């Protein structure tokens, strides 16, 4: 069964982030409710996430070529200095909490694209 554009884009949120250098996840060595301890993904983990990311991009391009193309355009614009995609929602949180500039793939999935806040 094929996954939906939205499901693929939501998975890409994780894979795009987790494949970035400096990406981390929280552990709780002192149990739940204790202060989290951040741990960076290892090189091997990031490589695995990069492979999963690339496979998800290929799947998204097949399932929803328009969403994939719009995300690529927004990402290219961000890399050229346009920060407009980084000032709200998930992308803003990733910059604030993790210092990582990532355009939210979910904003361009077939489901979210039809909403008024996506061009």
C-alpha positions as CSV (number, residue, x, y, z in Angstrom):
1,X,0.0,0.0,0.0
2,X,1.4,3.4,-1.0
3,X,1.9,6.0,1.8
4,X,0.2,9.3,1.5
5,X,2.1,12.5,0.8
6,X,1.4,13.7,4.3
7,X,2.8,10.6,5.9
8,X,5.9,10.8,3.8
9,X,6.4,14.5,4.6
10,X,5.9,13.9,8.3
11,X,8.6,11.1,8.2
12,X,10.9,13.5,6.3
13,X,10.7,15.9,9.2
14,X,12.6,13.4,11.3
15,X,15.0,12.1,8.6
16,X,16.0,15.5,7.3
17,X,16.8,16.6,10.9
18,X,18.4,13.4,12.0
19,X,20.8,13.4,9.0
20,X,22.2,16.8,9.8
21,X,25.5,17.2,11.6
22,X,24.9,18.3,15.2
23,X,21.5,16.7,15.4
24,X,20.7,15.2,18.7
25,X,18.0,13.4,20.7
26,X,17.1,13.4,24.3
27,X,17.8,10.6,26.7
28,X,16.5,10.3,30.3
29,X,19.1,8.3,32.3
30,X,17.6,9.4,35.6
31,X,14.1,8.3,34.6
32,X,11.0,10.0,33.3
33,X,10.4,13.4,34.7
34,X,14.1,14.0,35.1
35,X,16.0,16.6,33.1
36,X,16.8,15.3,29.6
37,X,20.4,14.7,28.5
38,X,21.0,15.4,24.8
39,X,23.0,12.9,22.8
40,X,24.2,13.6,19.3
41,X,23.5,11.0,16.6
42,X,26.6,9.1,15.7
43,X,28.0,9.2,12.2
44,X,26.6,5.7,11.6
45,X,23.1,6.8,12.8
46,X,23.2,9.9,10.6
47,X,24.3,7.8,7.6
48,X,21.4,5.4,8.2
49,X,19.0,8.4,8.5
50,X,20.4,9.9,5.3
51,X,19.6,6.7,3.4
52,X,16.1,6.7,4.8
53,X,15.7,10.4,4.0
54,X,16.8,9.8,0.4
55,X,14.4,6.9,0.0
56,X,11.6,9.0,1.4
57,X,12.4,11.9,-1.0
58,X,12.3,9.4,-3.9
59,X,8.9,8.1,-2.7
60,X,7.5,11.6,-2.2
61,X,8.6,12.6,-5.7
62,X,6.7,9.6,-7.1
63,X,3.6,10.1,-4.9
64,X,3.4,13.9,-4.9
65,X,5.8,15.5,-7.4
66,X,4.2,18.9,-6.9
67,X,4.8,18.9,-3.2
68,X,8.3,17.6,-3.5
69,X,9.1,20.3,-6.2
70,X,7.6,23.1,-4.0
71,X,9.7,21.9,-1.0
72,X,12.9,21.9,-3.1
73,X,12.2,25.4,-4.4
74,X,11.6,26.7,-0.8
75,X,14.7,24.9,0.4
76,X,16.8,26.4,-2.5
77,X,15.4,29.9,-1.6
78,X,16.3,29.4,2.0
79,X,19.9,28.4,1.1
80,X,20.1,31.6,-1.0
81,X,19.1,33.7,2.1
82,X,15.3,33.8,2.1
83,X,14.4,33.0,5.7
84,X,10.6,33.4,5.2
85,X,10.0,29.7,5.6
86,X,11.8,29.6,9.0
87,X,9.7,32.1,10.9
88,X,6.8,29.9,11.9
89,X,5.7,26.5,13.0
90,X,8.0,23.5,13.0
91,X,10.8,25.2,11.1
92,X,10.9,28.1,13.6
93,X,11.1,25.6,16.4
94,X,14.0,23.7,14.8
95,X,15.9,26.9,14.5
96,X,15.2,28.0,18.0
97,X,15.7,24.7,19.8
98,X,18.3,23.0,17.6
99,X,19.9,25.8,15.6
100,X,19.1,23.9,12.4
101,X,17.6,25.6,9.3
102,X,15.2,23.2,7.7
103,X,12.1,24.0,5.6
104,X,9.2,21.9,6.9
105,X,8.4,19.2,4.3
106,X,4.9,18.9,5.8
107,X,3.9,22.4,4.7
108,X,4.1,21.2,1.1
109,X,2.4,17.8,1.3
110,X,-0.8,17.4,-0.7
111,X,-3.0,17.8,2.5
112,X,-1.4,21.0,3.8
113,X,-0.7,22.6,0.5
114,X,-4.4,23.4,0.1
115,X,-4.6,25.4,3.2
116,X,-4.4,29.2,3.0
117,X,-1.0,29.6,4.7
118,X,0.9,27.7,2.0
119,X,1.4,29.6,-1.2
